[in-house]
Amino acid sequence: MEVITFESDAFKQLEKKIDRIAGFVTSVEATPNNKDPDWSDIRLESEEICDILDISKRTL
């Protein structure tokens, strides 16, 4: 077995990203009749996109 260690801050950031992904998946699953969601209603701020892609605002 291999043990992997994380710094506390890195783990918290990873946990937040996983929670956001889980929330998104849950909302998609809750869509009536499992239809595709209306993607035109989904808006992300630049900061959220940078967090998801793990890039800087300048790179975006």
N, C-alpha and C positions, 0 to 999 in steps of 0.2 A: 504494500500500500504506500502511496506517495502522499506526503503532507504538503499542502500549499498554504502559505501565509499571506495575509493582506494587511496593509496599514488600515487603521480604523477609518480614516477619511475615505480611502479608496473603496472600502467595503460599503460604507454608507452611501456613496455615490452610485455604486453598482446596485444596491438595494433599491434606491429611488428609481433608477431606470427600469428595473424589473417590475416594480410596483406600477409604473406608468404603462408599461407594456401589458401587464395583466389587466389593468383597468380598461385599456383599449380593447383587448380581446373580449373581455366581459361585455363591454358595450356593443361590440359587433355581434356577439352571440345573442344578445337581448333584442336584436333587431327582429321585428315581427316576420314570421315565416322564413327566417334565416336569409332574407334577401340581402343583397349587397347594400351597404350603407350609402347614403348620398354623400359622396366625397366632396361635393361643392360646399357642404356645410362645415367641413372640418377646417379650422384655421389654426395655424401655429405661429407663435411669435418667433422672431429671429433667434432669441436666446434659447427657446425650446428646441429649435432645429439644430442649433450648435451643440446643445447638450446631447441630443439623440445621435448626431453624427460624430460627436467628440472632436469638433473643430472650432477654430476661433471665428469671431464675427467677421474679421477681415478676410479669412479664407472663404467664408460663405459669400 
